[in-house]
Structure formats: structure tokens, C-alpha cells
Amino acid sequence: MQFKSDALVLRAVDYGESDKIVTLFTADRGKLAANLKGVRKAGARLGFAAQPFCFAEYVLNEKSGRHTVVSASLYDGFYALRTDISAFYAAGAVAELCDRLMYEGMTNGRLFVAAVRALKELCEGEGNSALVRFFLFALKEAGYPVRAGECPICGKMPLGRMAFDMESGSFGCAQCLQGVPASETTFRAVRAALGEKDCAEETPDGSLRALRLLKAYLSHHTQARLPALDELLRL
């Protein structure tokens, strides 16, 4: 059976002498693995279709549960990501997060659209703020929303020293809530990324702090590792 699907390359590994196996996040069929034959040969026609973050319409052949790429039409290769090491690692974190939160056969068109949008924003220089926004959206889609509003204990807006509860994903006053310490800078960065109108845009420091906290929150619930995010946080 042959079918078409818009898809984003999440990762690729060498296979055999000249093939690659790509993990595709498709808009309508979820995550699937597919063979790209001969793409490691010089001048391969479909070489672009195995590149990181390739966004294209793929034509795939399915036989006995296995997929082979027949052809592909490029929408966007996000080539600007290759000129900025921070943007490249941030894009890698977007792909890794989709890969860790999706399983084969699971569909999520909203997450697919958000991932493509995040890669475009990274190309346009949005930086870590784009990754924070995507991270929060992906966590919500996975059933682990982050709340950055009034303290769940006293009902007041937290100020100064705060705590973050890894179970509920909520910020609260340090004296009210049991959890890991959290700064007001992190809280404001998360609120801004969630679109709260009373907050200014995230600061670079706030975005990095937010990413560290979100990484820990994801790990607490899923044990997922994001090597690209680790590298980004080391820069």
C-alpha cells in the first residue's frame, strides 16, 4: 500500500551499506520508521529527505508493517539552524521531545504543527523562548501541564522565593508549597511563554532557568533524556 503524508524527520541512523532508517513524525499517522534506500551515496536524489528537521511531503510504501520512502517533496529544510549552534541544539531538543512523547501509531496533529512552528521560530531567531513555549505545549499535550498562576495553597500570586511542585506542575509560595526551589525569574519566563498578558517577554536568563526546570519536570514524570537539551544548557 502506498500513501502520502506530511512529515518531520526526528532522527536518522545508518543502515546497511548506503541506506538510512529515519524516524518520521507524520501529521496524520503519528510516528513511524521508514527506510530511505541509497541516500548515503554521493548525489542521492533523496539525500535531503534524511537530513535532520527535514519537513516534506513523503510518499511511502507500506508492506508487512514496514515502510519505505518512495519520494519526497521538500517544504522546508530549516537550513538556518545549521549556522547557529544554539538554535541547532534547541531544534534537536524539539525533535527529541516529540520522539520521547510519541509512540508508533499515536497521532497528534496539534503537536506536529507546534513542532514545525517552533523550528520556524528558531530559524527566525526566537531562541530559547521558542523552545520554552514548545516545551510547555508538548508537556500539556502529554498530560503534564505546567501552571504558573496563583499559589494553589493560599491563592495569592507568588512573589520572591517560590517552590515548584514536581507532581502537580504548579508554582507556589515557598512558605506554602513543598517542592524544589524556583526563582521569580523562572516563574515570569514560564508565565510569559504561557501567554499571560501581565508578563513581559522572557529574559535569556529566565528562559534558561525555565528550560532546566522543565527538563527536571519531564524527567520526574517520564525518565526521558534529551541529550540535545543537555548540550544547549552547557553552552
Buried (B, 14 or more C-beta within 10 A) or exposed (E): EEBBBBBBBBBBEEBEEBBBBBBBBBBEBBBBBBBBBBBBEEEBEBBBBBBBBBBBBBBBBBEEEEBBBBEBEEBBBBEBBBEBEBBBBBBBBBBBBBBBBBEEEEBBEEBBEBBBBBBBBBBEEBBBBBBBBBBBBBBBBBEBBBBBBBBBBEEEBBEEEBBBBBEBBBBBBBEBBEBEEBBBBBBBBBBBBBEEEEBEEBBEEBBBBBBEBBBEBBEEBEEBEBEBBEBBBEE
